[in-house]
Amino acid sequence: MIEKDMVSVIMPAYNEEKRIGECFHRVLEVLKEYGQPFEVILEEDGSTDRTPQIMDELVKRYPFVKALHFPTRRGKGFGIRMGVEVSTGGLIVLIDSDMEYPPEKIPCLLGGLNDADIVVGGRMEWKNYRTRVWRRLSSITYISLLKVLFKTDGLCDPQSGFKAYKREVIEAVSPLSSKGFEIDTEILLKALKKGYTVKYLPITYTYKGNSKVDMLGDPLRMFLSVLRWKINGKIGEGENLKQSYAPLPRKDIENEASRFDQGEIGYKSRNPLVRTFFNRKIQAITKCALDAKSQHILDVGCGDGLVLEKLQAEFLVGLDLSLTRLKRARLRVKNGLFLCGDAEYLPFRESSFDLVMCLDTLEHLPNPHNCVRNLESSTAKGGIIIVSVPDDRMLSFARLLTARYPFCLKGHGHVHNLKPEEVAKLFKNSGLLSSRKVPTGLLPIITLLCMKPADNC
């Protein structure tokens, strides 16, 4: 739920172990003195230093802090989009975690929103003269290009990493598509096009000599993005979720998708043990889901939609990383909504579902605890979480039994051995209602865990 008076501070980071702690605590002191409700959202993707650990320590210490982790480098634009998605404040502040921008100016940015829709911390004074010339030259060239192409005479320092927005502006310019540094420009150009006002606050910018900007590659990518926006006549309106998962004619995807469909592979296998495994597995999971009698259901790692196909509910949602399998699931479940996403980050509001399923997925994840936190957050009080976990030792034995049929277990390569008892421990705030071994003819290859979130989740 969006809180109009809350301030959401988003701090994207990449390999900032030396500075993110100091930056966070300075932001914290400023927000405490400001006097309005607030939250801080820390985001990192692909960090190779201690940045993720430092963020998790802050999450444990402060209840108003959220941490978003992504195992591979996604880009600043991606991080900002994800931070905005999980934020709940009516006022949004963006500040880089590298200590180059003064957190003490946050109240001034927020104050500027009284008579503007966006306030940009314009870098009018630069400290560290050696870097001033080439960075300023790059900035001036970029701004001049934007003025020529989009007639934005009032645009100043669009790439500043220190801004404040009214939430209504972000909602109006969404969906955002930029993955890199050009996201700052995308937001401003879209906002100006829609008639929103932009105000500039002069600040002192202190270069720390640790810029993540590739001075050859990033400006070139930004330049190409701007040209593409101009040529297409659209600003940052590339492929979005609705476009990506619009219904397609079955003949256009049938041949491609069927090669990856676990259900098709399992049900049509020549091996009776494999056919039995798929049938009993789906039956057991479906029975648990039907017994819950839920109306808002989420399947994380939904794959081909085999389970959702058998459920009837007011709201069916599937999330998976595979576009091919999502297309197949959309054909299978006509009344479902399917989104592409990472199981370690669920783009849903708190308490959105009364049944959340995560089937044969946790054991694949580099950081399964991130997924668990989101599963618990997305589940309403009194709701149910159903998790299925393969027994890796039994599954390996099953592969030996079915070795003469090399395709019969395709799609079931589990690289992590996460035992059922280890999964149960991940759900620290949830009560385990039941644990069930699912027989597959000869072997109990899968375990179902059924959990109910505690009332204080």
Secondary structure, 3 states (H helix, E strand, C coil): CCEEEEEEEEEEECCCCCCHHHHHHHHHHHHHHHCCCEEEEEEEECCCCCHHHHHHHHHHHCCCEEEEEECCCCCHHHHHHHHHHHCCEEEEEEECCCCCCCHHHHHHHHHHCCCCCEEEEEEEEEECHHHHHHHHHHHHHHHHHHHHHHCCCCCCCCCCCEEEEEHHHHHHHCCCCCCCCCHHHHHHHHHHHCCCCEEEEEEEEECCCCCCCCCCHHHHHHHHHHHHHHHHCCCCCCCCHHHHCCCCCHHHHHHHHHCCCHHHHHHCCCCHHHHHHHHHHHHHHHHHHHHHCCCEEEEECCCCCCCHHHCCCCEEEEEECCHHHHHHHHHHCCCEEEEECCCCCCCCCCCCEEEEEEECCHHHCCCHHHHHHHHHHHEEEEEEEEEEEECHHHHHHHHHHCCCCCCCCCCCCCCCCCCHHHHHHHCCCEEEEEEEEECCCCCCCEEEEEEEECCCC
